[in-house]
Amino acid sequence: MSDLSDDPLQLDSRVLRRRLEKAAPGFDEAAVLHREVGRRLVERLDYIRLQPASMLDLGCASGLNTGALRKRYPKADYVAMDLAAPLVAQARRRAGRWRRVPGVCAGMDHLPFRNDSFDLVFSSLALHRVPDLSATARELQRVLRPDGVLLFATFGPDTLDELRSAWQAVDDTPHVHGFVDMHDIGDALVKARLADPVMDMEHFTLTYANVRSLVRDLDALGLRNALTARQSGLTSPRRWRAMESAYEASADAEGRIPATWEVAYGHAWGTDAQMQVTGDDGAVRMPLDTLSVPRRQR
């Protein structure tokens, strides 16, 4: 698939926002994988020659990466953005009282920033939430300055595969979010005129005492079912027990169940290939003769 707009597993943005708002108080405790992926993503900045004047932490969550980014680029203006206001508030508190950073609450398909606003857009484990990947990629190209960098990590399609398979053994209703393949992400970035995208991936396996422990963590991370096609009403105890039984068949010798998390990493460069002019009516216009991207030598 090329984007999420025609995906039968599309998320309901209002439900997703409520899930994230509810998750905010317990997010840090459950965010073991988020901390590790964020640390690895920040380390990738070692290999990118960049001294940003401004940076956007896109999908900042509770600000897990706020301190590391500000320490690395102390002179850069930092902006924290997420869909849920309580998470943005936590990120701002993490930044300290003496230099309070701007916080923005918005969706990623319509970024509330001017053209060419940032030298660095950093996004750790948030792009899986976007309603339309192609639209978000275009927005990222718009707000990135030429030669600015988009650096991101996001969940791939193998994520929570065990939970998905356990539910499929019970019924045909979707219960687990779908995630976009890294090749489709790369295609969306290229179509949006972001330059030289590079992608790679790795798998993590976390183990849990039981299915309920896993689901509690998903609740705390805002990853509980927010699918548009989700079943309305409560799941019956009988179907829940059937799902648990199917999942527990994969338990290890100690009785712990595995949960796979596929993480795709990537970066791409902002370009001036689309000369964007914003009119008084707010419409963005791009001359046709600017719609080509020469590959730059680095």
N, C-alpha and C positions, 0 to 999 in steps of 0.2 A: 504493500500500500504506500502511496506517496504522501499522504497526510492523514490526520485524524478526523477530518470533517465527514468522511463517509464510513467511518469505522463503526460497526454495530456495537462495539464495546466503548463507545464514547462516554465520557464522564459528564454528570450533571454539575455544572459549575456552582450552582447555589448549594447543592448538597455537599460538594467538595469543600466549599468555604466553611460551612457549618462543621464538617468533620475536622478541619484544621483548627478552627477556633476552639472546639471542644478539646482537641489534642494538646493545645499549647501548654497547659500546666504540667503535663507529664512527659512532654516531648524529649527533654534532655535525658531523662533516665532511660528511655527506650532507644535513644539514638546511637547505639553502639556502632553500627555499620556506618551511619551518617558521619560520625566523627572520623572514622578511619578513612573513608573515601574522601572527605574534605581535606584531611591531612595529605593524602596522596596527590590530590588535585593541586593544592597549594605548592607542593614540591615541584610540580611540573613547570611552575613559573621560573624555576632555576634555569631552564633551557630556552627561555624566551627573552629576547633582548627588548626590554620595555621599561620605560619610566613614566607611568601614567600620571597625568594631571588630574584625572577623574576616573572613578571606577564605580561600577554598579554591581552589587551583590544581589543577583536575580534569583528569587526564591530563597531568601536569606534564612528562612525558618527562624529558629530562636537565636540566631547569630553565632552559630558554632564556629564559623570561619572569620568572624569580624575581627577578632584580635590578631590573627595571623596575617590577614590582608593589610590591616592598618600598620602593623609592625614592619611588614615588608616594604610598604610604600607610605611612609609617615607624612609625606608632603602632599599626597594625593587627596582630593576630595572624595569621600566615601558616601555612597547612598545605599541604604538597605531597602529592599522591596520584596513584598510577599503578598499573597492573596488574603491572608488572615491578619487583621489588625493586632490581635494579642501576640502573635509571633513577631511582628515588626516592632512592637513595643519592647519585647524582650531583647531583640537585637540592638535596639538603641540603648537600652540600659547597659548592655554588655560593653558598649563603646566607651562608657565612662561619663561622669557628670561634668567634667571640665571642658570637654569638647564634644558636645552632644551632636550626633550626626543626623542628617535628614532621614526620615522614614516615609515610605510610600506604600500604600495599600492599593493594589490594582492587579488585574489579570495580565497575562503575558501576551495576549493577542492584540492588545492595544496599549502599548507602553506610553505613559504620560510624560514623555520627554521630547525635547526638540531634536531635530536632525543633528547628527554629529555631536552628540553630547558626551560620549565616553571614549576613553582610550582602552579601557578594559571592561568587559562584561564577564563576570565570574558567576557560574551557576552550578551548584552542587546538588544533585538529586532532586531536581524540581521540574525539568522539562517534560517529564512523563505526564505532568498534569495539564498540559496545554490542550485546548479544544481543537486547535487547527495548527499543526506543525508548520505548514507552509506560510501561514499568516504570521506566526511568531518569528520564523526565519527572516521574513521581509522586514519585520519590525526591528529585529536585531541588526540587520544591515543598515537600516535607517538611522538608528541611534549611535552606531559605532562610527568613530572617525576613520578616515582613510588610514590604513596601516595600524588601526587599533585591533585588539585581539578579543575574540570570543573563546573562552575556555570553559568547558563544561563536563559534567558527568551526569549520566541519567540511567535509569533502569532499562534493561533489555528484555526481550520476549521470554527468556527462560526464568525470569523472576517469579517466584512463588508457584513454580510448575507443579510441585507436589500437592499444594492446596487446590490448585485448579483441577488436577486429575482426580483428587478425592471427591470434589463436588460433581465432576462429570460422571462419576460412578453412581451418583444418586439421582440427578435430574439434568435437564438440558438448559436450565436457566443460568445465565452468567452470574457468577458470584465473585470473581476475582478480576481485577483490572488487567487490561491488555497493555502491552508495552511495544514500542516501535523498534524494529531492527536497526542496527547502526548504519547499515547501507542505505536504508531509506532516510535516515537523518542526514547522512552525507549528501544524498540527492537533493533534499530540501534546501540545504545550505547552498549548494551550487546553483540551483534555480533562483535563489534569492540574491545571487551575485556576490556572495561571500567567497573569498578567494582561498585556494589551496587547503581545503579541509583535510584533516588527518584524523583517523579514528582507530581506536583499538578497544579491546574489551578484556574483562576477566570475570571469573566466577568466585563467589563467596558462598560457603555453606555454614549457616548458623544452626545450632541444634536447640531444641526446646524440650522441656519435661513432658509436655502434652500439647494437644491442639489448642486448648483454651489459653495456654501461656503465649502461644504464637498470636492468637487473635487479640489478646490484651495488648501486645506490642503493636500490632497493626492499628488498633484503636488509638494508641498513644502517639503514633506517627502520622495519623490522619489518612491511613491507607485502607481503612475499612470500606466496604463496597459503596461506591458513589456512582455506579454505572446508571446511565439513563434507562437501560433495559433491565435493571435489577427488579427482582420480584417485590411487589408491594406486600406489606404485612410481615408478620413474624414467621421465622422458620419453625416448623413443627419440631418438637423434641425427637420424634421418630426419624425424621430426615437428618437432623443434626447428629444423632447417634450413628446413623449409617455413614455419614461423611467422616466422623471421627474414626470409625472402625476401618474404613478404607484407607485413611491416612496412616493410622497406627500400624498398618501392615508393613510400612517402610521403616519402622523403628529399628535402631541399632541394638547391639547386645545388651546395652544398659537401659534400653527402653526409651531412649530419647529419639525424637523425630527430627528429620532434617528439613531445612527450608533453604532452597537455592535462591541466590540473588545474583543476577547477571548485571554487571555495571559496564556501560559503554563510556569511554572517555573520548573527548575530541577537542580540537581547536580549529579556528578558521580566522581569516583576516578581513577586516573591513576594507572596503574599496570606495573609490569615487566614481565607479562605473555608472551609477545612476545619479545624475545630477538632479537633486530633489529640491523643488521650490514649493513652499507652503504659501498658499494664497490667503487673502483676508477671510475667505469662507472656511478656512481650515483644510481645504483639499490639497493633497500632495500631488504635484505634477512632475513628470519625468519626460524630457525630450527623447524621442525614439532613437536619435543618433548617439545616445549615450549608453545604449543597452548592449555593450560588449565589455568583456573583462580580459585584458591582457594578463597573462601569468607573469608575476614578478619574480625576479631572481633574488634569493635570500642567501 
